Amino acid sequence: MSLGSVIFRKEITIKDMSVKYSTLILTLYIAFLPISTALAGFITSSSIQSLVAVLYIMVSFIEILLTRKFEFNKLFIPVYVYFLFMISTGLWNRAFALDWYSMQFMVTFLIIVSVSIRSYSDLELKLIGYALYGSIFISLLSALCFSFFHGGRMYVEIFSLMDPNDFSGSLAIAFALCMTELLKKKRIILNIVCLLIVLGIVYLSGSRGGLLTMLCIILVWVLSIKGKTKYIVLGAMAALLAVFLFCAENGIGPSQISRFSVSALISGGGTGRSEIWKAAMEFFVTQNPLRMLFGNGLGSFADTVNYVAPGNDFTYESHNMYINTLIEGGVIGLGLLIACFSSLYVFAFRRKNLLGILALTGFLITGISLDTQVYRTFAIAAVMALIWHETDLTLLKIRKDKNPDAVPRTQQDKR
């Protein structure tokens, strides 16, 4: 960082110390993100996390009405269009209902809108970062106090039972933050401890999708490193992965490790996911052109594909964001989803926002094994891509400048 930029940042410190009420609510929402599903059932008709989400949206829009300050960026248009199109597909879903699925989809959309039209001070970004760290330790406490083992896997139950894949996948954004902070060489011990906690939770949960997500985040992070260090880290990563897979394939170590073997994945078909996806694609190609183009409507996957696993009497959801979008939104919906994330990646790359890039990568990989288009992770991954920017938090000190609106020293020099 140049001397001129340091002087400039000190001169705008007072402005950067502002905190909106909505941001405080957002930090609470993010901190409890990984255990959000486990908080369902506290209130019969809703969950704690859903109430916090609604409160955040309401307070955010009230602040906008009172201050009349908001921003709009054309790069967000594909994100809005994707959500609006998918919501509109409910019009041609004859069995459409305002159930958890559709309501969560709409709430996720409103959170993204609320976040994307606001500006954020350095202090607010610092608080959001703390919330992500907090989510790791809240998850750790939940795993220690409210977990039990079933079939060798760790499940978390507070007010309701939480899917272990959801639990581990929701930690991807916090994992991305720790990886980003490692490049700054600050709080190295804290970040390494957090990374080990997340990897430990993923391992104990037996989530192969979660493990793949974290590995892809690490891979993208390694590729961002400059110089020969990149290749050294890549080699070490490949060697460690090879050893882990060898142990998993041969049952070396705890019994849980065998779940991560390639043979177990192939034989189990991703816990039956491959059969669901096969049934979905077979259904898709038999539809009329209009259905293939526009989809069957939001929330229609289970009823239209109608896949029932042997020995069960209920239809299954897709467990795949892309196939789900293809069935419910058709080719148009899938195209809009791709455009949505392309625009977010473009925005993150333009701002050199590594955290946003890693968060989006984690979300897209998680979407291979989960219906993440309605998960709260979608909104927060978008948040990181939209609002995060590099801040030197060591300069974030309260100081009362006599003239905080003065022309920055760097601009004075140019004059």
N, C-alpha and C positions, 0 to 999 in steps of 0.2 A: 504494500500500500504506500503510495507516494505521500510526501509531506503535505502537499496541497490538499489531497483528499482527506487527510487526517484533520487538518484545520477546518475544512468544509464540514466534516461530520460533527466536529465539536460545536460548530456554530448553529447546527440545526438540532442539537440534542434535545432542547426543550420541546420542539415539535414532535420528536420521536418518542417522547415519554407518555403520550396520550394513550388511554385505554378506553375502549367503548364497552358498555355493559354487555352488548351482544357477544363481544369477543371473550369475555369472562365465561359466558354460558357455553360458547364454542369449545373452550378449553376443557370444561367439565365433560362435554359430550365426547371429545376425543379421548380423554383419560380413561373413560369406561367403555370405549369402543370394543376392545377384544372380548369383553364378557357381556356384551349387550344382550345377546339372546338368553343368557343365563339369568338376566334380570327381569325377563318376561314372567308374568304371573303374580307380581307383587300387587298389582291391581288387576282385577278380573278381566277388564276389557282392554288393558294396555300394559305397557311396561315402563319402568323408570326412564329408560333411554328414549323411548318414543315421546314421553312427556317433555324431556329436556329438548328434544329436536323441535317439537312444536313451539316451545317457549323461545328457543333461539330464533326461529323464523319470525315469530310475532314481534319480538323485541327489535330484531334487525330492521324490519320494515317500518316499525314505529320511529326508529332513529332516522331512517331515510326521510320519512314524512316531516319530521320535526326540523331536521337540518337541511333538507333538500340537497344533500350531497351524495352523488352516486356516479359511478363510472361505467362505461360500456366499451367493450373491445370486440371487434368483428371476428376475432379468432374464436370467441365463445359461441358464435352462431351455430356451428355444427353440433355443439353439445346440446344447445337448447332445442334445435330441430329434431335431433334423435329422440329426446324425451317426449317432445310434443307429439311426434308421429306415433311413438309406441303407445302413449296414452290414448290417442285418437283411435287406435286399432280396436280399442274396447267397444267401439260403436258397431263393429261387425262380428263381435264375439257374443253369440246369443246367450251364452251362460255367464256373461260378465257380471261380477259382483264386487262391491267395495269390501273385499276381504283383506287379510294381512298383506298379501302379495301386492295387490294393486295400490293399497294405501302406502306401503313402504316405497314403492316405485315413485309415487307422487311426492312423498316427503323428501326422498333423495334428490329429486329434481329441484324442489324449493330450497333445499339447503345449498345446492350448487349455485342457484340464482342469487341467493342471499349473500353468499361468500364472494361471488365473482363481480358484484357491482360495488364492492367496498374497497377502500384503501386501508393499509395496515401500517402502523408505526413499528419501529424496531422493537420496542418493548412488547407489543402484541405478538410479534413473531417469536420473541424470546419465550413468552408465556405458552405459546402453542408448542414450542419445542419441549418445554418442561412437561407439558401435558402428555406428549408422546413418551417421554421417559417414564412419567408416572404410570402410563398404561402398562408398561412392562412389569413394574413392581406390583401393580394391582393384580395383574395376571398371575404373578408368582404367588401372592398371598391367596388368591382364589384357588390355585392349584394345590397349595399346601393345606388349606383349611376346608375346601368344599369338594375335593376330588375323590373318586374311587376308581377302581380298576375293573374293567369288564373285558374278558377275552384278551388280557394283556395290555389293553389300551387305557389311557387316562381320560376320563370324562369329567367335566366340571358341572356341578349342580349347585345352584344357589336357591333361586325361586323355581327354576325349571332346569331341565337337563339340556346341556349345550353340546352340539355336534363338535367333536374334536377337530375336524377339518376346518370348521368355521373359526374355532378358537385359535388355532395356529395360524390360519391364513390372515386373520385380522391383525396379527402382530407384524405383518410385512412392512407397514409404513414406519412403525417405530424402528424396526430393523434397518430400514433404509436410512433413517436419520442417524443411527449409530454408525453406519458405514460411511456416511457423508462426513460426519464429525471426525472420523479417523484421519482423513486427509489433512485436517487442520492441525493435527498433533496436539490437541488440547483435550484434557480430561480423558486421556487414553485408557487409563485403568477403568474408569466408569463405563466407557463405551465397550471395552472388551468384556467386562462383567455382564453388561446388558445383552451383548451378542450371544454370550454363552448361555444366558438364561433363556433367551428365545429359542436357540437351537436345542436346548435341553427339553423345553416344553414341546417343541415339534417332534422330537424323538419319542418322548413318553406318550404323546397323543397318538403316535403311529400314523401320522398324516404324511403320506407319500407326496400328495399335492403340496403340502406345506413345505416339505423338504426341497422339492423342485423349485418352488417359489423363492426360497432363501438362496438356493444355489444360483439361480438366474440373476438375482439382485447382486450377489457377490461377483458374478461374471461381468456384468455391465460395469460395476464399480472398478474392477481390475482393468477393464479396457479403457477406463477414463484416466488411468495413471500414465504419466509420461516417462519416457526413457526406458532403460533396460530393466528397471524394477518390475515393470509390467510382466515381462516374460518370466522372471524369477517367481513372481507370485502365481502366475498361471501354471507353471510347472509344479509348484508346491501344492496348489489346489487340485490339480489333476492326480497327483500322487496320493494325496489324502483321500480323495474320492474313490480311487481304485482300491485302496486298502479297505475302506468302509464297505464297498460293494462286495469285495472278496469275502470279508468276514460275514456279511449278510447272506451271501450265497451258500456259504459253508457252515453257517450256524455257529460261528465263533463269537463267544461273548454272551450277553444276556439273551434270553429267548425272544425278546421284543425285536432284536435286530433282524431276525429272519423275515419280518414283515416287509423290510425294505429291499429284499432281493429281487432281481429281475425276473426270476422264475416264478416267484410268488405273485408278482404284478401281472405276468402273462396268464398264469393259470386262473387267477381270480378275476381277470378282466377289469381291474380297477374297482373291485367290490361290486361287480355287476354293471358298472357304468358302460362298458363296451356294448352290452346287450341293449341297454336303453338307447344309446346313440345309433346303433344299427337299426333298431325299430323306428326311430325318429326319421332317419334318412330314407328308409323304405317307404314310410308314410309320405314324406315330402315329395318324392318323385311320382307318386300316384295322384297328386292333387291336380286340380284344373289350373290353367295358367294364371288366373287372377289370384287364387290362393297362394300360389308359388311366389307371386310378385308382391302381394300386400300382406300375406300372412293370415293367420286364423284369429288374431286378436290377443290383446294382453291377457295373460292368465289362462290361456287355453291349452297349454302344452299337455298336461296330464289327461285332460278329457279327450283331446283330439288324437294324440298318439296312442293313448289307452294301453300302455305297456304294463303288464302285470307279471311280476317275477314268479317263477315256479315256487309253489308252497305259500304264496301270499294271496290276499284278496283285495288289494288296493292298487291303484295306478300310481306310477312313479313320476316324479319331476325329472327334469333333464340332467341335472348335475353338470351342466356345461353352458356357459353364458352364450357362446356363439351359436350352438345348435338351438338353444332356447329362443334366441332372437330370430333365427332363420324360420322356425316354426310359427312363432307368434307375430313376427313383423315381416316375414318374407324376405326376398332378396333386397327390397328397398330398406327394410329395417337393418339388415346386416351391413349393407353399404353405408348407412348413416352411422352405425356403431363404429365402423372403421374410420369414417371421416371425423367422427367425434374425437377419437383418441389420436388421430393424426394431428388434429388442430392443437390438442393439449401438448403433444410432444413438440410440435413446432414452437409453441409458446415457451415451453420449458427450455428448449435448446437455445432460443433467441436470448433468453435471460441467463443462460449458463447455469440453470437451476438443476444441479445434480440430484438433489433430494426429490424434486418433482419427477425427474426421469426415472429414478429408482422406484419411487412409489407407484408410478404408472406401470412400470415393468412388473412389479410384484402383483398388482391388481390383474393385469392381463394374463399372467401365468396362473394365478389362482382361479381365474375364470375358466380354465380348462376342466377343472374338476368340480366347480361349484357354480350355482346360479347367482353369480356376483352382481348381475345387473340390478338386483333389488337389495343387495347388501349395503350396509352403511359404509363399508370400505370404499365403495365407488365414490361417494361424495368426498371423503377425506383424501383419497388419492388425487381427485380433481383439485381439491383445496391446495394441496402441496404444489401442484403444477401451476395453479393460477396465482397464488399470493406469495409464495416463498421467494425471497431473494437473499443474496449474500449480505450478512450483517456482521460487523466486527463488534461483538457484544462486550468486548473489554472496554470499548469507548463509551458504552451506554451508562453514563453517570448523570445524576441530577445536578445541574448547575444553572444558575440564574444569569443568563446573559442580559446585559442592559438593552441590547438591540438584537433579538433573535432573528429578525427579518432582514438583517443587513446583507448586502451583496457578498456572497462567498469570496474568500481571499483568492481562490483560483480564477474567478471571473474578473476580479479587480486587476490581477496580474495581466490578464489578456487585454484589458483596456489600456 
